[in-house]
Amino acid sequence: MLDVAAIRREFPTLQRRIGDHRLVYLDAAASAQTPRVVLDAMDRYYRTARSNVHRGVYPLAEEATAGYEAGRTALARLLGADPRGVVLTRNATEACNLVAYGYVRHHLRAGDAILSTVMEHHANMVPFWHAAQANDLELRHVPITSDGRLDLDAARELVADGRVRFAAFTHVSNVLGTINPVAELAGIVRAADPHAVVHVDGAQAAPHLPVDLSALDVDSYAVTGHKLCGPTGIGALVARPELLERMEPFMTGGEMIRDVTLDGATWNEIPHRFEAGTPMIAEAIGLGAAVGFLEDLGLDVVRAHEVELGGMFLAGLRDAAGVEVHGPTDMTDRGAAISFTVEGVHPHDIGAVLGDRGVCVRVGHHCCKPLMRELGASATVRASLHVHNDADDLEPLLEGISAARAMFARPAVPA
Ligand code: PMP
C-alpha cells in the first residue's frame, strides 16, 4: 500500500493551491510531477559537480560522468536491460526517431512492410510513416476492437505474407489506457519473419508497471523521463545491444566518434555512438534519482495502487450522468489513463471548468489523431493517475464535470 499523504509531501508542486482549491493533479500521463529527490540531485550537480562528462580527468568531471552513467544504469535496471543498450535521448519522440533513422531507413527496402496500430501516439507513428515515404515501404495498421483492444486475429493476417520486417506499437495507450499484449504481438510478428525487428513505445508503461524487457522479447523500447517523475529533456531508447550495433548513427559530431581524419570518421562504441555532443547531464542525473524514487515505492506496488484507484475512477465516471468512458472497462488490462467524453459539452469546456477548480486534466486529441477518427471524436478529456493520487481526487473531478454540464450542456431538443 502506498502512503499517498507522505508521497504528496515529496512533490513541491502539489503543495500549491489554485485560488481556494487544493491542486488535484490528474495529468501524470502528460507529464508527472517532480519529487524533491530529483530536484535535489540536479541541484547538487549544478552546485557541486558542474562540468562536462567523458572528457575531464579532474574530480568534478569524474563525478559528473559517474552521475550521468548512473542515470543510464538505473534505467537499465528498471527495465531489465543491458546498460550498453541504453541510449539517452531528449525524450521518447527522439528515441522513436532514432530507430526510424538508424534502423528502418538503413535496412528496409521497397516492398518491405511495417506493422503499426491505429492507437499509436504520433511519436511512434510519424517517424515510421516518414521513413516509409522515403524508402517506399508499406504501412499496415492493426485495428482495435469496440472495447479498445488490439485485434490480434487481424494482426496475424497482416503479417501472413512474411513481408513485415519491422513492427512499432505501444505498450500502453495514452488515450484508451489499454495494456497491449506485447510479447504475444511480438511473437505474431516473429512467427512470420524471425528476423523482424520489434520496437515498442513504453512511454506510458515504464512509469506505472513492472517492465522486464527480457521477458517481453522486444528489440527496442522508448521511454521518456518526464513521465517517470524525472526532469524534462531526457528519455531513452533501450535496445538490444545487437540492434544498436546494426544501426547507423542519427546525429554525428563530437563524443560519438572513435577517430576522425580529414577524410572520414569511425564510430565510438555503443551506446555512445548515438549520443553526439554534450548530453543532458543534469537531466540524466535527475532521471537516475527518479528511477530510484519509483523503485523505492516498488513498481508492483505502484501498479496495485493504480489498479485499485483506477477501478474507483472508472466506476465513478461510468456512473456520472452523460459521461462515456473510452477503452477497456476492466483494470486487469488497462492502465490508469482514463479518457472520456461528456454528452453535450466540448472537452475543452470541461477542462477549463475543472482547471478553475484546481483539477488538472488533459483535453484534446492527445497526439493520436488517427485513433480519434476511429473513436469518432475530435477530442476527449483524459484523467490520469499516478503515485500521488488517491480516492480524495475523484470527488473534485466528478463535481467539476457536473458543474460543466450545468453550465454548457444544451437541453435536448424536444421531439
Ligand atoms: N508515446 C506515448 C504513448 C505518449 O503518451 C507520449 C507523450 N504524450 C509520447 C510517446 C511522447 O513522449 P515525449 O513527448 O516525451 O517524447
Boltz pocket constraint, residues with backbone or C-beta under 6 A from the ligand:
constraints:
  - pocket:
      binder: B
      contacts: [[A, 29], [A, 30], [A, 90], [A, 91], [A, 92], [A, 93], [A, 94], [A, 121], [A, 123], [A, 124], [A, 170], [A, 172], [A, 173], [A, 174], [A, 201], [A, 203], [A, 204], [A, 224], [A, 235], [A, 366], [A, 367]]
      max_distance: 6.0
